[in-house]
Amino acid sequence: MKLQTSLVHAGDRKRLGDHIPVTTPVYASASFFYERLEDLAEVFAEERAGEVYSRISNPSAEALEEQIAALEGMDGAFATASGMAAVHLAIMTALLDRRQAIVAADVLYGGSLELLASVLRPSGVEVRFCDVCDLDAVRRAVDEVRPALLLMETLSNPCLRVADLDRLAEIARGAGALFLVDNTFTPLLVRPAAHGADMVIHSATKYLAGHGDVLAGAVVAPKERHDALRQVSRCLGPAIGPFEAFLVMRGIKTLPLRMRRHCDNARRVAERLDGHPATRRVLYPGDPDHPDAEAIAKLFPEGQKGGAVGVDVRGGQEGAYAFLDGLRLAATSASIGDLTTLGLHPASATHRMLSPERRAELGITDGLVRLSIGAEHIDDILADLEQALEAV
Ligand SMILES: Cc1ncc(COP(=O)(O)O)c(C=O)c1O
């Protein structure tokens, strides 16, 4: 064999011994090989389980999918290359063969709002936004639109409102719509399937991966949706890469430890900043006076209300910028769920596409800063926030 040929083949396609790796390796192969063509044909025909091509399935992705399905208490998951790919996959699957109409929460992650308003609506999908904390408004919208799906987030971004999932699931079911819940902000804390969600979405970029070093997502669903999800997924091609799947899987192993720390630290931050002279109000789901306190008590475990805190800083945009620029430990970032404390100004970042009037209606004020509280020592977080507020 010539050297050129051997460089292409040497070391590959080895039979493994009878050992089993303790953690799932990175299966960095675009396709999979069978010694008999008959075996490949059977896998292609889905007559037996196996891998063919990594856009369709890959062992690293499948291991992660099993783990995420366990996290959400559902039959299976489809891991994707980003949270937006998961939102898109879930929506396209829900619309398959059904009325091209969606009712969605009016406060969603900016990318999801943009997908609905600037991509799906111009493509002919009817999209109606409504306040999902107002159940009568949801009933009216669903009666008028007769949607194929109702879409919302467990903890709305960036205003941290919480709607009653069980009641919304009833409304969706009554109208024959699928109920799709983005659980990115509250993994482990809220399990939307237990409250009637038909499909659950994650941006795994956030708490699931947890270290701010990977983009990923997932759609979690019961068995009866898997064929449709598989079909749409293999056509759209949102598959996660094996290295990214490995990183997210490693992250989820420590999710319970990290979530507890994020929640404890966020509670301490909300308590300290509430009434601070440089802030107008603090948005935090653990606040006993939160407008959605009833839904929060029903959905969240005692003492764990998530790692996000909203702070409406005095002085509008100028105050918010001075606060964010003054942070020394925390980073200004569009993400959440990292070990590092992160701050963002939604009005000029994730929600800049909304008009100032619309932002005001939704409570996204010019002074609002969204904090994702990290896992650092609470004394260092508080000291950093307090010194930055002095600049306001
Ligand atoms: C609630 C929510 N859903 C979806 C996404 C999109 O995820 P990704 O950035 O991984 O595409 C985000 C991103 O911030 C988000 O906050």
The ligand as an ORCA input file, in Angstrom:
! r2SCAN-3c Opt
* xyz 0 1
  C     -35.233     31.574     25.909
  C     -34.313     31.382     24.749
  N     -34.662     30.541     23.755
  C     -33.870     30.355     22.684
  C     -32.668     31.002     22.558
  C     -31.808     30.787     21.351
  O     -30.709     29.982     21.701
  P     -29.311     29.983     20.917
  O     -28.648     31.293     21.151
  O     -28.595     28.807     21.510
  O     -29.619     29.786     19.458
  C     -32.253     31.887     23.565
  C     -30.972     32.606     23.440
  O     -30.661     33.506     24.199
  C     -33.097     32.083     24.690
  O     -32.765     32.931     25.690
*
